[in-house]
Amino acid sequence: MIISASRRTDIPALYPQWFMNRLLAEEILVPSPYNRKKVSRIRLSPQTVDCFVFWTKNPEPMLPYLRMIDQLGYSYYFEMTVTDYEKEIEPGLPTTEDSIATFILLSERLGKKRVDFRFDPILLTEKYSLSYHIEKFDMLCEWLHKYTTRCIFSFVDSYKGCPFQEMEEEEKIEVAQGLAKIAAKYNLPLYTCAEKMNLESLGIRHAACIDRKKAEEVAGYKLDLKKDKGQRPECGCCESIDIGMYDTCVHGCRYCYATASLFSAKNKKKEHDPESPILIGNLRGDETITDREMRSSRDNQLSLFDFM
């Protein structure tokens, strides 16, 4: 099984010690996003976890723990977001320069195949215009193209509470054309994340961020995994289990779909106990804990191609 850590919060940046404690315990308790009393027990033994996928905008706090993760026998790779926004959009993140430095350090530590460069979401304002994004994306690609094997981008989605409007199709195409030209200059494969638009004519493919083939390369064996039915139809990710919780990220990114209230997220983080089996607070005693069925997705069937 692949473990997503996490689409719901930034575990590497904010909760790395807790994550390591859960690895040592080889289990984690994850409350339902809809009912805190319904809790799933997720087994995290190296025999059941085929690969971790870490989603983060700042992996620096987790760097000291990577050696231990390796020693415990786990496979993993990173989806790291590096954007071009300033503090009024992303108040809780390191500077772009610091993010570039951390990305390079992470890639040098793990190898470029295990660190994806995410440039998302893209939004347009008077300040963050097309020309602004093109200039900054060129700068980021110049620094990062040697340290990754692909770049994944997306456009901001309009949802309840989001202060930014969804871009028109013509605007998306114009942005995609600009990004594609720059990515081609650096020979950097470019992908979209969960976008309906077909941009293959520009050399842009649909991404699977939780990518079966990438996970197979990292794990060192084939995986029998299907498409994740719990994600949007446009999402190409394969099935996984997410161990995060919504409304627990305190980066304060104004476009974030996973944090409805920064005030609430900060209050929840104050309740965080690195020794607890759940991310926020501790069990109250009125929960129903159900063991999630966990098994390796290793595909032991041999193919004719395995002998070629």
TILO-62465 format. One record per residue: residue in three letters; residue number from 1; x, y, z of N, C-alpha, C, O in turn. Coordinates in steps of 0.2 Angstrom, whole numbers, plus 2048, in hexadecimal, padded with zeros to 3 digits. Last residue first. Layout:
N
> ALA  NUM  X  Y  Z  X  Y  Z  X  Y  Z  X  Y  Z
...
END
This chain:
308
> MET  308  842  7CB  79B  845  7CD  795  84A  7D3  797  84D  7D6  792
> PHE  307  83B  7C6  7A5  841  7C2  7A3  844  7C5  79D  849  7C1  79A
> ASP  306  831  7CE  7A7  835  7CE  7AC  83C  7CA  7AB  841  7CB  7AE
> PHE  305  828  7CC  79C  82D  7D2  79C  832  7D2  7A1  838  7D5  7A1
> LEU  304  820  7C3  7A1  825  7C1  79C  82A  7C6  79B  830  7C4  79A
> SER  303  81E  7C5  7B3  81C  7C6  7AC  822  7C4  7A7  827  7C4  7A9
> LEU  302  818  7BF  7C2  81D  7C0  7BD  81A  7C1  7B6  815  7BE  7B4
> GLN  301  810  7C6  7D0  80F  7C2  7CA  815  7C4  7C5  817  7CA  7C4
> ASN  300  811  7CD  7DB  816  7C8  7DB  815  7C4  7D4  818  7BF  7D3
> ASP  299  810  7DD  7DF  80E  7D9  7DA  813  7D3  7D9  818  7D4  7D6
> ARG  298  80D  7E5  7EE  812  7E2  7EA  80E  7DD  7E5  80B  7D8  7E7
> SER  297  805  7EC  7F7  803  7EB  7F0  808  7E8  7EC  807  7E9  7E5
> SER  296  804  7E6  808  808  7E8  802  804  7E7  7FC  801  7E2  7FB
> ARG  295  7F5  7EB  811  7FA  7E6  80E  7FE  7E9  809  7FC  7EE  806
> MET  294  7E9  7EE  81C  7EF  7F0  81A  7F3  7EA  817  7F4  7E5  81B
> GLU  293  7D9  7F4  821  7DD  7EE  81E  7E3  7F1  81A  7E3  7F5  816
> ARG  292  7D9  7FC  830  7D9  7FD  829  7DC  7F7  826  7E2  7F5  828
> ASP  291  7D0  7F9  83F  7D6  7F8  83B  7D5  7F8  834  7D1  7F4  831
> THR  290  7C8  806  847  7C7  800  842  7CE  7FF  83F  7D1  804  83C
> ILE  289  7C2  80C  856  7C8  80B  852  7C7  805  84E  7C6  800  850
> THR  288  7B8  819  85B  7B7  812  859  7BD  811  854  7BD  814  84F
> GLU  287  7BA  823  86A  7BB  822  863  7B9  81A  861  7BA  816  866
> ASP  286  7BA  828  876  7B3  826  874  7B4  824  86C  7AE  824  869
> GLY  285  7C6  82B  87A  7C3  825  87D  7BD  823  87A  7BA  81E  87C
> ARG  284  7CE  835  875  7C9  837  87A  7C6  831  87E  7C3  831  883
> LEU  283  7DF  835  86F  7D8  832  86F  7D4  834  875  7D7  835  87B
> ASN  282  7E6  846  86D  7E6  83F  86F  7DF  83C  86F  7DA  83F  86F
> GLY  281  7EB  852  861  7E9  850  867  7EA  849  869  7EE  846  866
> ILE  280  7EE  84D  850  7EC  852  855  7E9  850  85B  7E4  84C  85B
> LEU  279  7F2  840  84C  7F6  846  84A  7F4  84C  84F  7F9  84F  851
> ILE  278  7F3  832  857  7EF  836  852  7F3  83D  851  7F6  83F  856
> PRO  277  7FB  82D  860  7FA  829  85A  7F6  82D  855  7F6  82A  84F
> SER  276  807  839  868  800  836  867  800  832  860  803  833  85B
> GLU  275  813  83F  868  813  838  86B  80C  835  86A  80B  82F  86B
> PRO  274  811  84C  864  815  848  860  815  840  862  817  83C  85E
> ASP  273  802  854  864  807  850  869  80B  84B  865  808  846  862
> HIS  272  7F9  862  861  7FD  85D  85F  802  85A  864  806  85E  867
> GLU  271  7F3  86D  865  7F1  867  868  7F5  861  866  7F4  85C  869
> LYS  270  7F7  877  85D  7F9  878  864  7F7  871  868  7FB  870  86D
> LYS  269  7F1  873  851  7F8  872  852  7FA  872  859  7FF  86F  85B
> LYS  268  7E4  879  854  7E5  871  853  7EC  870  854  7EE  86B  858
> ASN  267  7E7  886  852  7E5  884  859  7E5  87C  859  7E7  879  85E
> LYS  266  7EB  887  845  7F0  889  84A  7ED  886  851  7F2  884  855
> ALA  265  7DE  883  83F  7E4  87F  83E  7EA  880  843  7ED  87C  846
> SER  264  7D6  88E  842  7D5  887  845  7DB  883  844  7DC  87F  849
> PHE  263  7DD  898  83B  7DC  899  842  7DB  892  846  7DE  890  84B
> LEU  262  7DB  893  82E  7E2  894  831  7E2  894  839  7E6  891  83C
> SER  261  7CF  889  828  7D0  88F  82D  7D7  88E  82F  7D9  88A  833
> ALA  260  7D0  87F  81F  7CA  884  81E  7CB  88A  822  7C9  890  821
> THR  259  7DC  878  816  7DB  87B  81C  7D6  881  81B  7D7  886  818
> ALA  258  7DC  872  80A  7DC  86D  80F  7DB  871  816  7DA  86E  81B
> TYR  257  7DD  87B  800  7D6  878  800  7D6  874  807  7D1  872  809
> CYS  256  7E5  88B  7FF  7E5  884  801  7DE  881  802  7DA  885  805
> TYR  255  7E8  898  7FB  7E4  894  7F6  7E3  88D  7F9  7E0  889  7F5
> ARG  254  7F0  89D  805  7E9  8A0  804  7E5  89C  7FF  7DF  89C  7FF
> CYS  253  7F9  895  811  7F8  896  80A  7F1  898  808  7EC  894  80A
> GLY  252  7FC  892  81E  7F8  897  81D  7F7  899  816  7F6  89F  814
> HIS  251  803  888  825  807  88C  820  803  892  81E  806  897  81D
> VAL  250  7FD  87F  82E  7FD  886  830  802  88A  82B  804  88F  82D
> CYS  249  7F2  871  82D  7F8  875  82A  7F8  87C  82B  7F3  87F  82A
> THR  248  7E6  86C  831  7EC  86B  835  7F2  86E  833  7F8  86E  836
> ASP  247  7DB  86A  829  7DB  86F  82E  7E1  86E  833  7E0  870  839
> TYR  246  7DB  858  828  7DA  85E  825  7DA  863  82B  7DA  862  831
> MET  245  7E9  84C  82A  7E2  84F  82D  7E1  856  82A  7E6  85A  82A
> GLY  244  7F0  83D  823  7F0  844  825  7E9  846  828  7E5  842  827
> ILE  243  7F2  832  81C  7F3  831  823  7F2  838  827  7F4  839  82D
> ASP  242  7EA  829  80F  7ED  830  811  7ED  82F  819  7E8  82D  81C
> ILE  241  7EE  81C  805  7EB  81E  80B  7EE  824  80E  7F4  824  80E
> SER  240  7EB  81A  7F3  7EF  81B  7F9  7EB  81C  7FF  7E5  81D  7FE
> GLU  239  7EB  816  7E1  7E8  816  7E8  7ED  816  7ED  7F3  814  7ED
> CYS  238  7F2  822  7D6  7F0  81C  7D8  7EE  81C  7DF  7EF  820  7E3
> CYS  237  7ED  831  7CE  7F1  82E  7D3  7EE  827  7D4  7E8  825  7D3
> GLY  236  7E8  83A  7C4  7EA  834  7C2  7EE  82F  7C7  7F1  82A  7C6
> CYS  235  7D9  843  7C5  7DF  841  7C8  7E1  83A  7C6  7DD  835  7C5
> GLU  234  7CC  845  7BF  7D2  847  7BB  7D9  845  7BE  7DE  845  7BB
> PRO  233  7C3  841  7C9  7C4  83D  7C3  7CA  83E  7BF  7CD  83A  7BB
> ARG  232  7CB  842  7D9  7C7  845  7D4  7C8  841  7CD  7CD  83E  7CD
> GLN  231  7CC  833  7E4  7CE  83A  7E1  7CA  83C  7DB  7C5  838  7D9
> GLY  230  7C8  827  7E6  7C6  82C  7EB  7C8  833  7E9  7C6  838  7EC
> LYS  229  7CD  81E  7DE  7C6  820  7DD  7C4  825  7E1  7BF  829  7E0
> ASP  228  7DD  81D  7D7  7D9  81F  7DE  7D2  822  7DC  7D2  827  7D9
> LYS  227  7E0  80F  7CD  7DF  816  7CE  7DB  817  7D4  7D7  813  7D6
> LYS  226  7E9  801  7D5  7E4  804  7D1  7E4  80B  7D2  7E7  80E  7D6
> LEU  225  7F8  7F7  7D6  7F4  7FD  7D9  7EF  7FF  7D3  7F1  800  7CE
> ASP  224  803  7ED  7D9  7FD  7EC  7D6  7F8  7F1  7D9  7F5  7F0  7DF
> LEU  223  814  7F0  7D5  80F  7F1  7D9  808  7F0  7D6  807  7F2  7D0
> LYS  222  825  7EA  7D5  81F  7EB  7D1  819  7EC  7D7  819  7E8  7DC
> TYR  221  833  7F1  7DE  82F  7EB  7DB  828  7EE  7D8  826  7F4  7D9
> GLY  220  839  7FC  7E3  83D  7F7  7E0  83A  7F0  7DE  83D  7EB  7DD
> ALA  219  834  808  7E8  834  802  7EC  838  7FC  7E9  83B  7F8  7ED
> VAL  218  837  811  7DE  83A  812  7E4  83A  80C  7E8  83F  80A  7EC
> GLU  217  831  80B  7D3  838  80C  7D2  83B  80D  7D9  841  80B  7DB
> GLU  216  824  80B  7D8  827  804  7D6  82F  805  7D6  832  801  7D8
> ALA  215  821  818  7D9  821  814  7DF  825  80E  7DE  828  80B  7E2
> LYS  214  821  81B  7CB  826  81E  7CF  827  81A  7D6  82C  819  7D8
> LYS  213  816  814  7C7  81C  812  7C4  822  815  7C8  827  812  7C9
> ARG  212  80C  81A  7CF  80D  813  7D0  814  811  7CD  818  80E  7D0
> ASP  211  80C  829  7D7  80D  826  7D0  80F  81E  7D2  814  81D  7D5
> ILE  210  804  835  7DC  805  82F  7DF  806  82A  7D9  801  827  7D7
> CYS  209  803  83D  7D0  807  83F  7D5  809  839  7DA  80F  838  7DB
> ALA  208  802  83B  7C0  800  837  7C6  805  838  7CB  80A  836  7CB
> ALA  207  7FE  848  7B4  802  845  7B9  7FE  840  7BD  7F8  840  7BE
> HIS  206  7FC  849  7A3  7F9  849  7A9  7FD  845  7AE  800  840  7AC
> ARG  205  809  854  79A  805  84D  79B  801  84E  7A2  803  852  7A6
> ILE  204  80D  85E  78D  80B  85E  794  807  858  795  801  857  792
> GLY  203  80F  862  780  814  85E  783  813  85D  78B  817  85B  78E
> LEU  202  805  868  77B  80A  86D  77D  810  869  780  815  86B  783
> SER  201  7FC  85E  778  7FF  862  772  804  867  774  808  868  770
> GLU  200  7F8  85B  785  7FD  857  782  800  85A  77C  805  859  77A
> LEU  199  7EE  860  78D  7F3  865  78B  7F9  861  787  7FF  864  787
> ASN  198  7DE  860  791  7E3  85C  78E  7E8  861  78B  7E6  864  786
> MET  197  7D7  864  7A1  7D9  866  79A  7DE  861  798  7E3  85F  79B
> LYS  196  7D5  860  7AE  7D0  85D  7A9  7D3  85F  7A2  7D2  85B  79D
> GLU  195  7E1  85C  7B9  7DE  861  7B5  7DA  85D  7AF  7DD  858  7AD
> ALA  194  7EA  855  7C3  7E2  855  7C3  7DF  85B  7BF  7DA  85E  7C2
> CYS  193  7F8  85E  7BE  7F5  85A  7C4  7ED  85B  7C4  7EB  860  7C5
> THR  192  802  85C  7B0  7FD  85F  7B4  7FA  85B  7B9  7FA  855  7B8
> TYR  191  814  85D  7AD  80E  859  7AE  808  85D  7B1  80A  862  7B5
> LEU  190  823  85C  7A3  81E  860  7A7  817  85C  7A7  815  859  7A2
> PRO  189  834  859  7A4  82D  856  7A2  828  85A  7A7  829  85B  7AD
> LEU  188  840  863  79F  83D  861  7A5  836  85F  7A3  832  863  7A1
> ASN  187  84A  86A  797  848  863  796  845  860  79C  847  85A  79E
> TYR  186  84A  878  797  84E  874  79C  84D  86C  79C  84F  869  7A0
> LYS  185  841  87B  78D  848  87D  78D  84C  87A  792  852  879  790
> ALA  184  835  875  792  839  872  78C  840  874  78B  844  870  78A
> ALA  183  832  87E  79B  833  877  79D  837  873  798  83C  870  799
> ILE  182  82F  889  793  834  889  798  836  882  79A  83C  881  79A
> LYS  181  824  884  78C  829  887  788  830  887  78D  835  885  78B
> ALA  180  81B  881  796  81D  87C  792  824  87E  78E  828  87A  78E
> LEU  179  818  88E  79C  81B  889  7A0  81E  884  79B  824  881  79D
> GLY  178  811  893  791  817  897  793  81B  892  797  821  892  797
> GLN  177  806  88B  78F  80B  88C  78A  811  88F  78C  816  88C  78A
> ALA  176  800  88C  79B  802  886  79A  807  886  794  80D  883  794
> VAL  175  7FB  899  79A  800  898  79F  803  891  79D  809  891  79E
> GLU  174  7F2  897  790  7F7  89C  78F  7FD  89B  794  803  89B  792
> ILE  173  7E9  88E  795  7ED  88C  78F  7F3  891  78E  7F8  88F  78D
> LYS  172  7E4  896  79F  7E7  890  7A1  7EC  88E  79B  7F1  88C  79C
> GLU  171  7DD  8A0  798  7E3  8A2  79C  7E7  89C  79E  7ED  89C  79E
> GLU  170  7D3  899  792  7D8  89C  78E  7DE  89E  792  7E4  89E  78F
> GLU  169  7CC  894  79D  7CF  88F  799  7D5  893  795  7DA  890  794
> GLU  168  7CE  89F  7AB  7CA  89D  7A5  7CF  898  7A1  7D5  898  7A2
> MET  167  7D1  89A  7BC  7D3  89D  7B6  7CF  89A  7B0  7CC  895  7B0
> GLU  166  7C7  89D  7CB  7CA  898  7C6  7CB  89B  7BF  7C7  8A0  7BD
> GLN  165  7CC  8A9  7D7  7C7  8A7  7D1  7CB  8A2  7CD  7D1  8A2  7CC
> PHE  164  7CF  8A8  7E8  7D2  8A9  7E1  7CD  8A6  7DC  7CA  8A1  7DD
> PRO  163  7CC  8A5  7F5  7CB  8AC  7F3  7CD  8AE  7EB  7CD  8B3  7E9
> CYS  162  7C1  898  7F9  7C7  89A  7F6  7C7  8A1  7F3  7C2  8A3  7F0
> GLY  161  7B5  895  7FF  7BA  898  803  7C0  89B  800  7C4  89E  802
> LYS  160  7B2  888  7F5  7AF  88C  7FA  7B5  88F  7FE  7B8  88B  801
> TYR  159  7BD  889  7E6  7B9  885  7EB  7B7  88A  7F0  7B9  890  7F1
> SER  158  7C6  889  7D8  7C1  88D  7DB  7BD  888  7E0  7B9  884  7DD
> ASP  157  7D7  884  7D7  7D0  882  7D6  7CC  887  7DA  7CE  889  7E0
> VAL  156  7E5  889  7CD  7E1  88A  7D3  7DA  888  7D2  7D7  88A  7CD
> PHE  155  7ED  87D  7C3  7EA  883  7C4  7E6  883  7CA  7E3  87E  7CC
> SER  154  7FD  874  7C5  7F6  874  7C5  7F3  87C  7C5  7F7  880  7C7
> PHE  153  80B  86A  7C1  808  870  7C2  800  86F  7C2  7FE  86B  7BF
> ILE  152  81B  862  7C3  813  861  7C3  810  868  7C5  812  86B  7CA
> CYS  151  829  85D  7BB  826  862  7BE  81E  861  7BD  81C  85F  7B8
> ARG  150  836  850  7BD  830  852  7BA  82D  858  7BE  82F  859  7C4
> THR  149  842  84D  7C3  840  849  7BC  83A  84C  7B9  838  84A  7B4
> THR  148  84E  857  7CB  848  854  7CA  847  851  7C3  84B  852  7BF
> TYR  147  85A  85F  7CA  858  85B  7D0  852  858  7D0  84F  856  7D6
> LYS  146  85B  867  7BF  860  861  7BF  85E  85D  7C6  862  858  7C6
> HIS  145  851  870  7C0  850  86B  7BB  855  865  7BC  854  860  7BA
> LEU  144  852  87B  7CA  850  874  7CC  850  86E  7C7  84F  869  7C8
> TRP  143  857  887  7C4  85A  884  7CA  858  87D  7CB  85D  879  7CD
> GLU  142  84E  888  7B9  856  889  7B8  859  886  7BE  85F  882  7BD
> CYS  141  842  887  7BF  844  882  7BB  84C  882  7BA  84F  87D  7B9
> LEU  140  842  894  7C5  841  88E  7C9  844  888  7C5  847  884  7C8
> MET  139  842  89D  7BA  848  89D  7BF  848  896  7C3  84D  894  7C5
> ASP  138  836  899  7B4  83D  899  7B0  843  898  7B5  847  894  7B5
> PHE  137  82D  89D  7BD  82E  896  7BC  834  895  7B8  838  890  7B9
> LYS  136  82F  8AB  7BD  831  8A8  7C3  832  8A0  7C2  836  89D  7C4
> GLU  135  82A  8AE  7B0  831  8B1  7B2  834  8AC  7B8  839  8AA  7B8
> ILE  134  81E  8A9  7B1  822  8A7  7AC  829  8A8  7AE  82E  8A4  7AD
> HIS  133  817  8B1  7BB  818  8A9  7BC  81E  8A7  7B7  822  8A3  7B9
> TYR  132  818  8BE  7B5  81B  8BC  7BB  81D  8B5  7BC  822  8B3  7BE
> SER  131  810  8BC  7A9  817  8BE  7A9  81B  8BC  7AF  821  8BA  7AF
> LEU  130  804  8BA  7B0  807  8B5  7AB  80E  8B6  7AB  812  8B1  7AC
> SER  129  804  8C0  7C0  802  8C0  7BA  805  8BB  7B6  80A  8B7  7B8
> TYR  128  802  8C4  7CE  804  8BE  7CC  802  8BD  7C5  7FD  8B8  7C4
> LYS  127  7FC  8D1  7CF  803  8D0  7D0  806  8CA  7CD  80B  8CA  7CA
> GLU  126  7EF  8CE  7CB  7F2  8D4  7C8  7FA  8D3  7C9  7FE  8D5  7C5
> THR  125  7EF  8BC  7CA  7EC  8C3  7CD  7F0  8C8  7C9  7F4  8C7  7C4
> LEU  124  7EC  8AB  7C8  7EE  8B2  7C4  7EB  8B7  7C8  7E5  8B7  7CA
> LEU  123  7F5  89C  7CD  7EF  8A1  7CD  7F1  8A8  7CA  7F7  8A9  7CB
> ILE  122  7F9  88C  7CE  7FA  892  7CB  7F4  896  7CB  7EE  894  7C9
> PRO  121  7FD  883  7DE  7F9  884  7D8  7FB  88B  7D5  7FD  890  7D8
> ASP  120  80D  87D  7D7  805  87E  7D7  803  880  7DE  806  87F  7E3
> PHE  119  818  875  7D2  817  87C  7D1  810  87D  7D1  80D  87E  7CB
> ARG  118  822  868  7D8  81B  86A  7D7  81B  872  7D7  81E  875  7DB
> PHE  117  82E  85D  7D4  82D  864  7D5  826  866  7D3  824  865  7CE
> ASP  116  832  84E  7DD  82E  851  7D8  82D  858  7D9  82C  85A  7DF
> VAL  115  83E  843  7E1  83C  84A  7E3  838  84D  7DD  83C  850  7D8
> ARG  114  844  838  7DC  840  837  7E2  83D  83E  7E5  83B  83F  7EB
> LYS  113  84C  83A  7D2  846  837  7D1  841  836  7D7  83C  835  7D6
> LYS  112  858  840  7D8  853  844  7D5  84C  841  7D3  847  844  7D2
> GLY  111  85C  83B  7E8  85D  83A  7E1  857  83E  7DE  851  83E  7E1
> LEU  110  85D  83E  7F6  859  839  7F4  85A  837  7ED  859  831  7EB
> ARG  109  867  849  7F7  866  844  7FC  863  83D  7FA  865  838  7FB
> GLU  108  864  851  7ED  86B  84E  7ED  86B  849  7F2  86F  844  7F2
> SER  107  857  854  7F0  858  851  7EA  85F  84D  7EA  860  848  7E9
> LEU  106  859  85C  7FC  855  856  7FC  856  851  7F6  857  84B  7F7
> LEU  105  860  867  7F7  863  863  7FC  85F  85C  7FC  862  857  7FD
> ILE  104  857  86C  7EE  85D  869  7EB  860  865  7F0  863  85F  7EF
> PHE  103  84D  870  7F7  84B  86B  7F1  852  868  7EF  852  862  7EE
> THR  102  854  87A  7FE  851  873  802  850  86E  7FC  851  868  7FD
> ALA  101  856  884  7F5  85B  880  7F8  859  87A  7FB  85D  875  7FB
> ILE  100  848  887  7F2  84D  884  7EC  853  881  7F0  854  87B  7EE
> SER  99  844  88C  7FE  841  886  7FB  845  883  7F6  846  87D  7F6
> ASP  98  84C  897  7FF  84D  892  804  84A  88C  801  84D  886  802
> GLU  97  846  89F  7F4  84D  89D  7F4  84F  897  7F9  853  893  7F7
> THR  96  839  8A0  7F8  83B  89C  7F3  842  89A  7F2  843  894  7F0
> THR  95  839  89F  80A  839  8A3  804  83A  89E  7FE  83C  898  7FF
> PRO  94  82D  894  813  833  897  812  833  89B  80B  82F  89A  807
> LEU  93  81C  899  817  821  894  814  827  898  814  828  89E  814
> GLY  92  811  8A0  81C  814  89B  821  81A  897  81D  81C  893  821
> PRO  91  80A  8A7  812  80E  8AB  817  812  8A6  81C  817  8A9  81F
> GLU  90  807  8A8  803  80A  8A2  807  80E  8A5  80D  814  8A5  80D
> ILE  89  802  8B5  7FF  7FF  8AF  7FD  801  8A9  801  7FD  8A4  803
> GLU  88  80B  8BE  805  803  8BF  805  7FF  8B9  803  7F9  8B9  804
> LYS  87  818  8B9  803  815  8B8  809  80D  8BA  80A  80A  8B7  80E
> GLU  86  818  8B3  7F2  81B  8B7  7F7  816  8B6  7FD  811  8B2  7FD
> TYR  85  81A  8A6  7E6  816  8AA  7E9  81A  8AD  7EF  81F  8AB  7F2
> ASP  84  81F  89C  7DE  822  8A2  7DD  81E  8A8  7E1  81F  8AE  7E0
> THR  83  823  88B  7E5  81F  890  7E1  822  897  7E1  828  898  7E4
> VAL  82  825  87B  7E7  829  881  7E7  825  886  7E3  825  885  7DC
> THR  81  821  86C  7EF  81E  872  7EB  823  878  7EC  825  879  7F2
> MET  80  825  85B  7ED  827  862  7F0  825  867  7EC  826  868  7E6
> GLU  79  823  84C  7F0  81F  851  7EC  820  857  7EF  81D  859  7F4
> PHE  78  82F  83F  7F3  82C  845  7F4  828  849  7EF  82B  849  7E9
> TYR  77  82E  82D  7F7  830  833  7F3  82C  839  7F5  827  838  7F9
> TYR  76  834  81E  7FF  830  824  7FF  833  828  7F9  838  828  7F7
> SER  75  835  80F  809  836  812  802  831  818  802  82C  818  805
> TYR  74  83C  809  818  837  80C  814  839  80F  80E  83E  812  80D
> GLY  73  846  804  821  844  800  81C  83E  803  817  83B  7FF  814
> LEU  72  84C  80B  82C  846  807  82D  843  803  827  83F  7FE  828
> GLN  71  855  812  825  857  80C  829  851  808  82B  852  802  82C
> ASP  70  84D  81C  81F  851  817  81B  853  811  81F  852  80B  81D
> ILE  69  849  823  82A  844  81F  826  847  81A  822  844  815  821
> MET  68  855  827  82F  852  822  833  84C  81F  82F  84B  819  82F
> ARG  67  858  830  825  85D  82B  826  859  825  82A  85A  81F  828
> LEU  66  84E  83A  826  84E  836  820  853  830  821  851  82A  81F
> TYR  65  84E  843  831  84B  83C  832  84C  838  82C  84A  832  82D
> PRO  64  853  84F  82D  857  84B  832  854  844  833  858  840  835
> LEU  63  849  854  823  84F  851  821  853  84D  826  856  848  824
> MET  62  83E  85A  828  83E  852  828  844  850  826  846  84A  827
> PRO  61  83F  867  827  83E  864  82E  83F  85D  82E  840  85A  833
> GLU  60  83F  869  819  845  86A  81D  844  867  824  849  864  826
> PRO  59  834  868  810  836  862  813  83C  863  818  83E  85E  81B
> ASN  58  828  871  80C  82E  873  810  830  86C  814  82E  86B  819
> LYS  57  81D  86D  806  81F  874  804  826  875  808  829  87A  806
> THR  56  818  85C  802  81B  861  806  81D  868  803  81E  868  7FD
> TRP  55  814  84C  803  812  852  800  814  858  804  813  858  80A
> PHE  54  81B  83C  801  81B  842  805  81A  848  801  81D  84A  7FC
> VAL  53  817  82C  800  817  832  7FC  816  838  800  811  839  803
> PHE  52  81E  81C  804  81B  823  806  81C  828  801  821  828  7FD
> CYS  51  81B  80C  7FF  81E  812  7FD  81B  818  801  814  818  801
> ASP  50  816  800  805  81B  800  7FF  81E  806  7FD  824  806  7FB
> VAL  49  813  7FA  814  814  800  810  819  7FF  80B  81F  7FE  80C
> THR  48  815  7ED  819  80F  7EF  816  80F  7F5  812  80B  7F6  80D
> GLN  47  822  7EC  81E  81F  7E6  81A  819  7E8  816  817  7E5  811
> PRO  46  824  7F7  826  827  7F6  81F  825  7F1  81B  826  7F1  815
> SER  45  814  7FB  82D  81A  7F7  82D  81E  7F7  826  81A  7F8  821
> LEU  44  809  803  831  80F  806  82D  815  802  82D  81A  804  82D
> ARG  43  7F8  802  831  7FE  7FE  833  803  801  82E  802  802  828
> ILE  42  7EC  80C  837  7F0  80B  831  7F6  808  834  7FA  80B  837
> ARG  41  7DC  80D  83E  7E3  80B  83F  7E7  809  839  7E5  804  836
> SER  40  7D0  81A  83D  7D3  814  83A  7DB  813  83C  7DE  818  83D
> VAL  39  7C2  81F  846  7C9  81F  845  7CC  819  842  7CA  814  843
> LYS  38  7B5  829  84A  7B7  823  845  7BE  824  843  7C0  828  840
> LYS  37  7B5  835  850  7B4  82F  854  7B5  829  850  7B6  823  853
> ARG  36  7B5  83F  847  7BB  83E  84B  7BB  837  84F  7C0  835  851
> ASN  35  7AF  83F  837  7AD  83D  83E  7B3  83B  842  7B6  836  841
> TYR  34  7B5  843  82C  7AE  845  82D  7AC  843  834  7A6  846  836
> PRO  33  7C2  83E  82A  7C1  845  82A  7BA  848  82B  7B9  84E  82C
> SER  32  7C5  832  837  7C2  834  831  7C1  83B  830  7C0  83F  835
> PRO  31  7D6  831  83E  7CF  833  83F  7CC  834  838  7CF  837  833
> VAL  30  7E2  825  83E  7E0  82B  83A  7D8  82C  83B  7D4  828  839
> LEU  29  7F0  820  847  7E9  820  847  7E7  826  843  7E9  82C  844
> ILE  28  7FD  815  842  7FB  81B  842  7F3  81B  843  7F0  817  840
> GLU  27  80C  80A  844  805  80B  843  803  813  844  806  816  848
> GLU  26  819  809  848  817  805  842  80F  805  842  80C  800  83F
> ALA  25  820  810  850  81B  80C  853  818  807  84E  814  803  850
> LEU  24  829  816  847  82C  811  84C  826  80D  850  828  807  852
> LEU  23  81F  81E  841  823  818  83D  826  813  842  826  80D  841
> ARG  22  81B  826  84B  816  821  848  81A  81C  844  818  816  844
> ASN  21  827  82D  84C  824  829  852  81F  824  850  81F  81F  852
> MET  20  827  834  840  82C  82F  842  82A  82B  847  82C  825  847
> PHE  19  81C  83C  841  81C  837  83C  821  832  83E  820  82C  83D
> TRP  18  820  845  84C  81A  840  84D  81A  83B  848  819  835  849
> GLN  17  82A  84B  845  82C  847  84B  826  842  84C  828  83C  84E
> PRO  16  824  852  83B  828  84D  839  82A  848  83F  82B  842  83E
> TYR  15  819  85C  838  818  857  83D  81D  851  83C  81B  84B  83C
> LEU  14  81C  866  82F  819  868  835  819  862  83B  819  864  841
> ALA  13  822  861  823  824  868  826  822  869  82D  826  86C  831
> PRO  12  81D  854  821  824  855  822  826  85C  825  82B  85C  828
> ILE  11  80F  857  821  812  853  826  819  854  827  81C  855  82C
> ASP  10  804  862  81D  80B  861  81C  80F  85E  821  811  861  826
> THR  9  7F4  85A  819  7F8  85F  81D  800  85D  81B  801  859  818
> ARG  8  7EE  853  80F  7EA  857  814  7EE  85B  818  7EB  860  81B
> ARG  7  7F6  84B  808  7F2  850  804  7EF  855  809  7ED  85A  807
> SER  6  805  848  810  7FE  847  80F  7FB  84C  80B  7FE  852  80B
> ALA  5  807  839  80D  808  83C  813  80A  844  811  810  845  811
> SER  4  800  829  808  800  830  806  801  835  80D  7FD  834  811
> ILE  3  806  81A  806  804  81E  80B  805  825  808  80B  827  807
> ILE  2  802  80B  7FC  805  812  7FC  802  816  802  7FC  816  802
> MET  1  804  7FA  800  800  800  800  804  806  800  80A  806  803
END
